[in-house]
Amino acid sequence: MNAMGWEHLHAPDLRGLTVVMTGASDGLGREAALQLAHWGAELILAVRDRAKAEVVRSRIVRETGRPEAVRLVHLDLADLDSVRSAAHGITELAGEHGIDLLIHVAGLVTRRRQVSADGFELMMGVNALAPLLLTDLLLPLVRERVVVTASDAHTAGAIDLADPHFSRGGWSLPAAYGRSKLVTMLWGLELAERLREQAGPVDLQLVHPGWVLTNLQNATGSARLDRMITEVTRPLAMPATQGAAPVLFAATQPLPPGSYIGPDGIRALRGRPTLLRRSEAALDRDLAEEVTAWARAESGGCGV
């Protein structure tokens, strides 16, 4: 059985490949980074919490015996200046070889409306706008694939470009999180289509990890309640090692451009990676162009 636990798939050989990943200091991102390193990849991890990332780096070095396997760059997705600085740092580290895989895993859930350093509703900024900007800045260096972690929560999202950040009210966790993930699905659709039209070597894949036991669900504001929710959901949710599977599948397997990958179980909550259907809104190409143009204007992205 190969390293992913999927008997019908060969473990990929990533030796010599440079992988840039966000969100690798915890949860499913950490597990994905560990597996990619075991497959031979050289990792550039863009992280906000350096101390947690150093723990991940130490574990990778210990398990692989490759001290050169991991390099760290500071990235705060809640601050677009930090995104630009991180892109510059990643570019220097990648050097002439460039980036083989760019993988977005980092995400955020908040229990109340907050704003980013740039005045965006925080989940919109971190989950959608900052990843788009980072992708635009790094795309000229990418040689093979961009992987973007979205969510089936996009099916509950609604676009309102007259008030995209809930400045006039109406904020709720499901509404804001769903909107941020729908925007992600739409800019992913638009960029995947553009890359396909260019007929170059780079494609884009979208991912829904499923219901994963990570710190994202700890958004109640009460440590006691967070612990209770974790214990109640533990038998139902997948561990982070399983939650990483769709990300790894999307990053390493031959797939149609612009696919949407997630668990094959009921309501895509758990299971093995497969092709998923997305909402009608997430397939609307006219809406994708409109939303992507808005998102690039907000974030200062440059397009392809």
Buried (B, 14 or more C-beta within 10 A) or exposed (E): EEEBEBEEBEBBEBEEBBBBBBBBBBBBBBBBBBBBBBBBBBBBBBBBEEEBBBEBBEBBBEEBEBEEBBBBBBBBBBBBEBBBBBBEBBBEBBEEEBBBBBBBBBBBBBEEBBBBEBEBBBBBBBBBBBBBBBBBBBBEBBBBBBBBBBBBBBBBBEBEEEEBBBEEEEBEBEBBBBBBBBBBBBBBBBBBBBBBEEEEEBBBBBBBBBBBBBEBBBBBEEEEEBEEBBEEEEEEBBBBBBBBBBBBBBBBBEBEEBBBBBBBBEEBBBBBBBEBEBBEBBBBEEBBBBBBBBBBEBBBBEEB
